[in-house]
Amino acid sequence: MLGELLGQSIQRYPGHDCYELIEEIRTAAKADRRHESGSGQRLVNLLGKLGDEELLPVTRAFNQFLNLANLAEQYHGIRRKRGHESDLMVESLQQVFERLTSSGISADELHRRVADLSIEFVMTAHPTEVARRTLIMKYDEMSDCLARLDHDDLLPAERDEIVSRLAQLISEAWHTDEIRHERPTAVDEAKWGFAVIENSLWQALPKFLRSLDLSLSEVTGQGLPLDAAPIRIASWMGGDRDGNPNVTHQVTRKVFLLGRWMAADLYLRDIQALRAELSMWQANDELTALAGDSREPYRHVLAGLRDRLVRTRDWAEACVNGEAGDATDILFENRDFIEPLEMCYRSLLDCGLESIADGPLLDTIRRAHTFGLTLIRLDIRQEASRHAQAVAEMVDYLELGDYLSWNEEQRQQFLLKELQGRRPLVPRHWEPSEEVREVLATCEVIAQQTPEALGSYVISMASKPSDVLSVILLLRESGMTFPMRVVPLFETLDDLTGAPESMAALYEVDWYREYCGGRQEVMIGYSDSSKDAGQLMAAWAQYQAQEKLTAVAAIYGVHLTLFHGRGGTVGRGGGPANRAILSQPPGSVNGSFRITEQGEMIRFKFGLPRLAEQSLTLYTTAVIEATLAPPPEPEPQWRETMDWLTERSLKAYREVVRDDPDFVPYFRQVTPEQALGKLALGSRPARRKPTGGVESLRAIPWIFAWTQMRLMLPSWLGSDVALEEAARNDRLPVLREMMQGWPFFRTYVDMLEMVLAKADLRIASYYEQTLVEDESLKKLGGSLRDRLKGCIERLLELKGQETLLEGEPVFAHSMRVRNPYTDPLHYLQAELLKRDRENEGKDDVPEMVGRALKVTMAGIAAGMRNTG
């Protein structure tokens, strides 16, 4: 239906001829997929004949269709009408709880674990969300129309009205430019994150907590405590300054204030609605004392909160606009807002009005415990050397020595002495360098916040205790009065290997153990480790690092939370979330779990209230199950086999990516990597350094580029050789045994299968044919495609299948539906890249070519879904 409505829009403009041309291309693409003779040539010829003025409408039509296909598929996952495959995918909370209690876990233990649960989603603005916010809002309303159509009792007139609104929205989207022309700023990204909360999570979270409360009561006899906040939302948008010079302390301050402004605005709507609801006159003594002789005590108390929220909103708005806001009697600490609400709740219970207490009032209390007055908890991320530089400049100014030349022991001694002392370290008239001034200014902004406003301070490239201690010292010097979580991030292969030793050294410091109160968070990076070592080696290194980090924390009596820095793609740790959580090492998910959600995946998981509820259920059940019924330890023989496989995969991966001189030139020519910079995707630069090879590239453009031309290289290179050698050495029986008994390995194999299903040899070879001239580079391309083919054959042999995705019919069908729409975009992209490169340096690159090229990137990203 959505496709037909789009067709009607195209017939109206640009007109019937254009519509016929698009239909002809679509028919040729379908025939090409069915391998009808001559069809491939027919498709290429049709696309090759397009004039500059036809390029844009054709690419836009296929891009729009793929976005509508995503929308239909997303809605199909939450349909009202039962009996769809997709309904079986999410097990209910109650089913999981009953399964756990019947396996011997006591009701008390289950209740305690759920009440103490801590799952934190950290939204990050990684630049893979290609769609503009303007369009996302239209797509959201289209979903809403689909939901309204999904009833059996609509009158014909009602149905027509909804379909006509859908047609309007599709027409609006068709006439809207889908490409951003200005890069979003870090503040724009933060606003986009806030919009996800306003439009979806604000409704979804209380509903999810109601079902959690109900299921827990049914199975254990006790509900969720009133102040429980099993789910929290944090964000990196406006706080992540690692490699992003556009995130300054001014940006971070503005994002904190925007969060407060928006929270005050959302709570105001809640309080207004509650005042309409709570018109009762019965109240307990506690509330009467607060409300005086008011006839409507609840309304009286809520009116006081309403007035304070209005003042808070006006203060935050003034501060965001750079004016001096009046901070008299604003709501700043969460408890100032929560206490009056809980007092109303207790009073209703005391007066026997439970059904009223457990209505919208309970939802508002739950929102207040979850989102607080800041809406999100902002994480700060900065690179370790920036903190060392700040301490070094201070030490140098005070003439205490050369900090950077000190060994680790000297650095620790100095930092601990300062942390245990009372005198301020920052000299009064000191003029630090520009970079250090920015680090200190950021620390000052953090120190002015309440604890509830802050997530974690993440240190990238951290490897020693001094990296953590220097951050705590800089925060204290800036006036911080409470301990903030300081989180080292271990990302490359060497970092992951050394992580357990680094953390043991930190726990050895008595002062630090006291500071962190027996709780520590450690971040595991997925993307750079894959780029550095290949997917198989990275996955095994992450698994072993988590095992050892869990063991080290246990020795020191520290409760460890692992923070998983995953992306949407398999090459960056992506894949079905519940499967990933259930395949973590036993003991590593201990009632607490933190994970990044980024780019387009935020929209696919949390973009609609019903979808968000589904995602929250999925994560929660997986974390509870991994905590209470963790997978068994892997057998010694399986570990030995993983070591054997990864030794081969690492060598094979690095021989190509690092050692083959033709590799980087081939990558630059055959993928749209260079052109990606023209897409106004995120506020971060695509490279850490403007020159350099693969190592200087951010993990996202690296994966995005290979996905666009369907070679999917980062996700399988290395695994091909490991599986080939395993087959030659008669190790396949052991691998099959590992798939049966070890969720980690099973998940790895399934993810590999999914990526191989998205790879496409014909399309990859077409890009090479069109864009690569050098024979030696073509030779490398041919060998990579042969290896991909070999990898697919080995995987099918391992799983005993004839074709890929035999066990995933829904996903296989989704890929088949999309192919005839992505194929033309691939062929056009290769052609447009060629034209773009031929015209480079000349002033006559037709604007249409540039725009159409960007649209092909957006369309392929929509077609492939998890692109970054």
N, C-alpha and C positions, 0 to 999 in steps of 0.2 A: 504494500500500500504506500509506504513512504517513497519507494522508488518511482511509482506511478505519479505521485504528486510532484516529485522533482521533475519528471518528464514533462508534466503540464506546464511547469514554470519555464522550462527551457523552450517549449514550443511558443510560449508568449514572447520570450526574449532570450536569445538573439533571434529565434524564429524557427520555422519548420525545417529549413535546409540544414541548419546546424543540428537540430534534433535527429534528422535522418542520418547525418554523418556520424553522430555519436552512437546511434543504434547499429550502424554498419560496423563500426570499430568494435563494439561490444559483441556482436554476432561473430565477427572474425576471431576475437579473443577466445570466445567459448569454443569455436571449432578448433582453434589452435590447441587448446587444452585437451580436446578429444583426439588430438593427433590426426586430424583429417588431412589428406595429402594436399600439399600446397598452401594450407591455411596459414602457416607461420609466415610464409613469404607474403601472403595477401595482407596480413596484419601490418608487417613492416612496411610494405609498399603504401598502404593507406596512411600510415602515420608519417612516412617520409614525404608525402605529397602535401602535408598541411602547410598552408601559408602562415606567415607570422600572425595575421589577425585571427586565424582559426585556433592557434595553439592554446590561447588562454581559455576560451570557453570549453574546449575539449578536456584540458587537464582539470579545470575547475569542476566539470560535471562528474568525472570519476572520483575526484577528491570528496565532493559532497556526498556521492553515493556511499563511499566507504565510511564516512562519519555517520550517515544514517543507518548503515548496517551495524555499526557499533552500538548505536542507540537501540535498535530493535533487539539486538542480542542481549544487551545489558538489561533491558526491560523484561525480556523473556526469562531471565534468571530470577525475577521476583514476581512472576505473574500470579494473578488470583486463581486462575483456572488450574485445577490440580491435574496430576497425571503426566506432567512433563518430566523429561529426563532431569532437567536442572533442579527440580524440587528435591531430588534425592541427595543433592550434593552437601547440604548443610544439616548435620545431625543436631537435634534440638538439645538445649542445655539439660533438660530433664532426662533425656535418653542417656547422655554421657554420665550424669550423676548416678543414675540407676545402675549403669554398667560398672561404675567404679565401686559402688557400695556392694554390688553382688560379687565383686572380685575380692571382697574381704576388707575394704577400707571402711573404718567406722564412720558413722554419721557425724560424730563430734569432730573427727579429724578433717572430714570433708568441709564441714561448716567453718572450722578454724582457718583452713587454707583459703577458702573462697573469701572470707571476711578480710584476710590479710593480703589478698592478691594485689599485685602492683604491675599493671601493664601500661606502658607509656608509648604512644605513637608520636614520632618526631617528624613533623612535616618539613620537608626540605624543598627548596625551589630549584631543583636541578633542571637545567634547561632542556627538558624533553617534552614539556607540555607545549605542543606546537599550536594548539587551538587558541584563538583569542577569547578573552573573557566575555566579550560581546556575544560571540557565537555560543559559548558554553551556556550562557543564560537562555538563549533561544532553544538549545538542545534540551535543557532542563524542563522548559515548558512543554516541549514536544513529548517528553517522557510522561509529563503530567497528563497530557491529552490521551496518550496510550492507556494510562491507568483508568481514565474516565471512560474510555471505550470498552474496557475489559469487564463489562457487566452484561448479564443476559437480559436485563429488564429495561433496556433503554427504549424510549419511544422513537420512531423513525425521525421525528423532528429533532430530538435531542442528539441522536447520532449524527445527523447532517450538520448540526451546529458545531459539534466537536471536530468533525472531519474538515469543515470549512476553516476552523481556527488553525488546524494542522497545516492546511494548504497555505494559509497566510504566513505562518511561521517559516515554512520551507521556502516560500517565495522570498521572505525577508532575508533568510540565510543566503539564498542564491544571489541576492543583490547586495550582499555585504562582502567587503574585501576580507578574505580569510587570512591575509598575511599581515603581521605587525610590521610597521615601517620604522618604529623607534623601539630600541631595546627597552624592556621594562626596567625600572630602577629597582633597587633592593626594597624600597618602601612599597612600590607597586606589587612586588611579589608577596610582601607581608599582607597587604590588603587582600590579595587573592586567597591567601591562607585563611584570613578572618572570614571571608565570604563563604568558604566551605563550612565553617562552623555555623554561621548565621543561617545558611540555606538548608543545611542537612543535619549536622551533628547536634545542633541545639534541640531539634525534635527527636532525633534518633537515640541520643544517650539516655534520657529519662525512660524512654520506652524499653530500651534494652535492659536497664537496671530493674525495671518492673518485672520483666520476664525472668531475670536472674533471681530476684527476690522470691518470686512465686515458685520457681523450680526448686530453689534451695529449701523453702518452707515445706514443699511437698515431700522432698526426699529426706530432709534432716529434722524437720519439725521446728526449725528456727529460721527466721528470715535474715535479710541483709541488715547489719547495723545501720542506724540512721546516718552516721558520719563516714560510712565506708565509701572509698573512692577507688574502686578497682581499676578504673580506666582514667588515664590522664592524657591531655594533649599538650605537647611541647612543639617548639618550632625552631628552625635554623634561619628562617627568613628574616633578615635584618640583624642576625647575630653571627653569621658565619663569615668571618673575614679572611679565612685561609685561602690565599690565592685570589682574593677578590678585593682589589683596592677601592671598589665603590662602596664597601661597607665601612663606614666611619663611626666614631662615637656619636656624632650628631644623628646619623641614621638609626643607631641602636636606641638612643634616647627617644626618638620620634616613634619608633615601633612600640616601645613600652607604653608611651602615652596613647597611641592609637588603640592599643589593646584595651586600656582602661576606658577610653571614650566609648568604644563599641560595646564593651561589657555593660557599662552603665546604661547605655541605650537599650540593650536587650533585656536587662533586668527590669528596667522601667516598664516595658510592655508586660512583663510577668506580674509586676506589683499592681499595675492598673487592673489587670484581669482578676487578680486575687482580691482586690478591694471590692470588686463587683460580687465575687463569690462569698466572701466571709462576712456576712451581715449578721451573724449570730450575736446574742447578748450574753449567753452563759460563758463565764470565764473562771479560771482558778485564781487563787489569791495572788500568785506571782504576777499574772498578767494584769490583774486589777490594780495592783500596786503601781505598775508601769503606766496604765492607761487612765488612772484617776477615776473620776465618776462618769466617764464617757458611757453613753448607752450602747455604743457599738465599739467595744474595746479593740477588736481585731482591726477594724478599719482605722481606728485612731493610731494604733502602732504602725500600721502599714503606710499611713499618710506621712508619718515621720520619716520612714525609710524612703518614700517617694521623693520627699523634699531634698533629702540628702543625696539621692541619686541624681536629681536634676542638677544640684550644685556640683557634684562630681563630674557629670558630663560636661557642664559649661567650663569647669576648670580645665579638664583635659583638652577640650576643643581649643580653648584660648592658648594653652601651652603648645599644642601642635602647630598653631598658626603663629607661634613666636611672640605671643603677647604674654603679659604677666597675669596668670590666672589667679582668682581668689580661692585660696585653699581652706577657708574657714569652714569647719564642720563637714568636710567631704568624707567619703568612705574610702579609706586607704588600706586598712587591714581587713582581711577576709572575715575575721571573727566579729567585727562591728556590724557586718551585714548578716552573718549567719545566726548570731545569738537571738535577735528579736524574732526571726523566722522560727527558730526551734522553740522559742518560748510560746509562740502561737500554737505550734504543733503539740507541745506538752499539754497546754491548756485544753485543747480540743479533746485529747485523749482522756484527760482527767474528768471532763464533762460527759464522757461516754459517746463522743461524736467521732469515733474512729473512721467511719466511712468518709467523713468530710476531711479529716486530717490527712487521710491517705489519697486525697485527690490531687489537684494541681499544686497545692502547697508542698506536698512531698516532692513533686517534680522540681520545683524551684529550689528546695533545700539541696536536692541531689545535684542540680546544676551548680549551685554555689560551692559545694564541696569539690566538684570536678573542675569547673572552669575558673572559679575564684573571681576576684574583681579585676584580674588581669587578662582573662579570656584564655591565654596560653601561658606556658612557662617558656621563657626564651632561653635557649642555649647560646653560649658564646663559644666560637671555635677560633683558635689562633695557633700559629705554628711555633714550636718549642724555641727555635733560635731567636724569635722576636722577644721572648721573655728574658732569655739569657743576655741579649744585647742591652735590655733595659737595666738589669742588675749590674752588668759590666760598666755601664756609663756612670751609675751611681757610685760604685766602688772606686772607679777611677777618679771621679770628682773629689771623693773623700780621701783620696791618696792612700787607699788601703791595699792596692796591688792591681794585678791584671787578671780579672776574674776569668776571662776566656781561656787563659793559659793554665789555670789551676786544674788539678785532676779532680775526679768526682768526689773523693774523700774531703779535699779542701773545700770544695764548693758546698758540700753538705754541712760541714762543720760551721762554715760562715753563716749559711742560711738558718740553721737550727739555733745558733747563738742569737741571731737577730729575732727569730720568731719567739724565742723564750724571753727575750729582753723586753723592755718597755719603751725604750727611747725611739722616737721616730727616726727613720733612716733617710727619708727624702729631704735633702737640704733646702732651705727656704728660698735662697736666691739663685738656685741652680737653673741653667738654661739647657735642657736636654736637646738632642737632635729631634728632627721632625718625626721620625719613625717612633722614637721612644716616647715622645710627647703623646702620640696617638694611643700607644699601649696604655699609658697611665690615665689618659682621659677616659678610655673605655672602662678601666677599673673603677674610676670615680663614678661613672654612670651606673655600674653594677652595684656599687656600695650604697647608692641612694634608694635601691629597690627593697621591697619586702621579700622574705624568703620564698613566699608563694609565687612571686613573679619570675623566679629563676629556675631554670632546669639545671643543666650541667655545664661546667667550663671544660670544653674538650680541647686537649692539646695534641695537635697532629705532629707526627715525627718525634713523639716522646719516646725516650728509651732508658732514661735514668731517673732515680729518685729526685735529683736536683731539678729536673724539668717540672715536677709536680710542686716541690717545695717553693720554687721561685714564684710560681703563680699565687700560692697562698700568701707569700710575703708581699707581693705587689698589691694584692687585694686588701690586705690588712693595712698597708701603708696608705691606701686610698680611703680608709675609714670604714671598712667592712667589719661588722660587729658579730656576725654569725658565720658558722662554717658552711661554705658552698661546696657542692660535690665537684671535685676536680678529677677529670677522667682522661687518662692517657689513651691515645688511639694507636693501635698497632696495625700496620697496613701491609707493608711489603713482606716478601717471604722471610727476609732476615729479621725484620721486626717481630713477626709472628713467632719465629723460632726462639728469639731471645726474650719474648714477653714474660714467661713464667719467672725467669731469673730476675728480670727488672722488678716485677711486682714483689718477689720475695725480699729483694733489697729494700724496697719501700716499707714493707710490713715490719722489717727488722728495726725501723726507726720508732722507738717507743712513743716519742712526741706525736708522730703522725698517726699511730694507731688510736691514740686518745682523740686526736683531732677528728678523725673520720667516724668515731663512735661505732667501730666494729662493722661498718658497711662500706663497701667499695663498688664502684662501677668501672668497668673496663670496656673500651670500644674495640670491636673487631671490624677492620675494613675489608670489604669484599672486592671492590672494583680494582684498586691499584694492584692488589695481590694477583688478581687474574691476569692483568695486563703484563705483570712482571714475570709470572711463572706459568701461565696457562691455566685453564679452568680446573683440570683434574688435580694438579699439584696444589693449587690454591685451596680447593675444597678440603683436601686432606690436611694441609698445614693449619687451616682454620679449625678443623675438628680437633687435631692434637693440641693446638694452643689452648682451646677451650677446656679440654680435659685437664691439662696441666695447671691452668689458671684456677680451675675449680679445686684441684687437689691442694695447691699452694694456699689458697684462701682458707681451706678447711684446717690446715696445720696451724694457722695463726688465729683461728676462731673468727674469721671475718666472713660476713654474709656478702657473697659476690652477686652483682647483677651484670649480666653481659648485655652490651648495647651493640646490636647488629646493624652495621652500616650497609644495608643492602640496596640495590637498585631494582628497577623493574625487570631487567633482562637476566637471563640465566648467567651471562658473562659477568654480571655484577651481583650474583647471589640471589637472583629473583626466582619466581616459581610459586606454586600454590603455598600460601603461608602456613596452613595447618600442617601440611606434609613436612615443610622445612623445620617447623618447631618440634614436631614429633621425631625428627631424625637427628636432633642435637645429642651430644654425648650425655649419657646418664648422669644426673646430678647437676648438670650445668643450668637447667631451667629450674630454679628453686623458688617458685612462687613469685618471681619477679622477672620481667622481660622488657627490654626496650628496643625499639626498632625504627629505622628511618622509613618514611613513606614519601615517595618523591614524584615530582613531575606529573605525568599523565596518570600514574597509578593512584594518586590521591582521588582523582575524579572517578576512575573505574571502581574503586573500593568504597569511597565515602561520598560520592557526588550526589546521591539521592538518599533520602532518609531510610527507605526500605533496604537499599543496598548496604548502607552503613550499618544498620542493625544486623544484617546478615554477616558482614565482615567482623563486627565486634563479637558475634556469637562464635564465629569460626576461630578467631584468635584466642578467645577466653577458654573455650573447651580444650584447645590444643595446649595452652599453658598449664591448665589445671591437670590435664592428663599427663603431660610430660613431667609435672612435679610429683604427682602421686603414683603414677605407674610408668616410670621411665623405661626406655628400651633396655634390653640386656647389654652387658659389656660385649664388644666384639671378640671373637675367638683369636688366640695368638696367631693362628695360621692366616686369618683374614688380614690382620695388621701387616704381617710379613708380605702378603700378596699386594696390599696397598703400597707398601714401600717399594716393592719390585715394579709395580705399574708406574708409580709417579716418578721414579728415577728415570724411566724411559720416556715418559711423557714430557718431563721438564727439559730433558736434553733435546728431544725432537722439536719442542716448541721454540726454545732459545736458538737452536741452529738456524731456524728460519727467521724469526723476528729480530734477533740481535745480530746474528753472524752473517746472514746473507746480504751482501752489499746491494743486491737488486731489490730487496724487500721494500724498503721505504719508498724508493722511486715507483715501484709497482703500486703500492698502497695509494700514493698521491695521485697516480694517473687513473687507476681503475675505479676508485671510489669518489663520491662527491665531497671528500673531506675538505678540500680547499674552498669549495663553494658554500659549505655549511656555515662558514664565518659570516656569510651575507644574510643568513636568517637571523632576524632579531629575536633570539630565543630567550636568553636569560641575562641577568645582570653581571654574570661572571665571564671573563675572557675565556676563549676555548682552549688557550694554551697557558701553561705556567710560565713558559719562556717563549719569546716570539720566534726563536729559531730552534733547531735541534730535531732529533729523531722522534721515534715513538715514545720514548720516556718523557719527553716534554709535553706530550699531549695529555689533556684530561681524559679520564676513562670514558666519559660520556660520548664526546665526538668520535673517539676511537671505535666504540661499539656501534654508534649510530651510523657511521659511514659504511661499515661492513654489512649492516642490516639493510641499508638502502639498496645495495646491489646483490643481496641475497647469497653471499658466500658464507656469512655468519662465522667467519674464521675464528674470532676470539673464543668461541664457546666449544669448539671441537678440536682445534689444532693441538697435537700432542696426544690426545685420546686415541686418534686413529692409529698411531704407532703402538701405543700401549696395548690396544685390543688386538692388533695384528700379531704382535709378539706373543701375547697370551694364548692366542689360538695356535700358533706354531709350537708353543711349549706345552701344549695339552693342559692349560690352566683354566679352560672354559668351565669344566665341572665345578671348580672351586668358586669361580665368579658367579655361577648360577646358585650355588649354596649361599654365597654372600647376599645375593639379591633376595633370597628367601628369608634369611634370618637377621639381616642387618638393615634397618630402615635408612641409615645414612647412604649406603651403597645403592639400595633400590631407588631412592630419590634421585641420586646422581644419574643413574642409568635412564630413568624416566625423563629427567630434564634434558639429557643429551638427545633422547629420541625426539622430544618436542622441537628442539632447535634444528635438528637434522630435517624434520618435516617442513620447517620454514625455509630451509636452504633450497636453492633452485639452480641446478647446474646450467640449464639453457640460458637463464637470464644472466647469470654471472659471466658466461662465456660471451654473450652479446655485448655486455659492457666492455669486455676486453677487446673484442673485435672492433668496436666503434672508437675506443679511446686510447688504445695502446699501440704504438707503432714499432717500438724497439723489439727485435726478435728475441733477445736474451730475456727480456721481461715477460714476453709471451710464453717462453719456455717455463718460467717460474709459475705463471698462471696455470698452464696445462698441468704441471705437477701438483699444484694445490687442488685442482678440481679432481684429479685422479685420486688424491688422498681422501678427499671428501666422499667420493664414490665408495672407496674401500671402507671408510668408516661406517657408512650406511650398511654395507654388506655385512661387516663384522657385528654390528649392533643387532641386525635381524637374526644372524646366526646365534648370537648370545641369547636372545629372547625367544628363539624358536618361532619367528613370525615370517609371513610371506611379504607383508607390507608394513610401512611405518604406521603407528597410531591405531593398530588393530584393537587395542584395549581402550582407546579414547574416541569412540565414534562421534561424540558431540563436537569435540575439538576438530577432528578430521573434517566433519561436515562444514564447520565454520571456515576452515581454510579453503575448502572447495568453492564455497559461495563467493569468497573474496577474490580468488585468483583472476577471474576474467576482468575484474576491475583494477587490480594492482598491475597486471601485465602491461596494459597500454601505458600506464604511468612509468613503468621501468623503461620500456623501449623509448618513450619520449624523453625521459630524463637523460638517458645516454646520448641521445641526439642533441638535446639542448646543452648538455655539458660540452659536447664537441663544438657546437656553435659558439658557446660562451668563451671557450678557450681560444678558438680561432680569432675571435674579435678582441681578445684581451689586449689592453694597451692602446687599442684604437678607440676613438670616441663614438663609433657608430654601433655600439651594441644596442639592438632594438630593445626598448623598454619591455616589450611584450615577452621577449625571450627570457630576460631576467626574472620577470614576474612568474612566467609559466614554470621556470625551473624551481622557484621557491614553492610553488603550489604542488609540483610533483613530490618534493621532499615531504611536505605536510601530508599529502595523500598516502604516500607509501608508509609513513609513520602511523597514520590512522589504520591502514590495512594490516600492518604487522602488529599493531597494538603495543606490546611491551617492548618499546624501542630503546629505552635508555635506563 
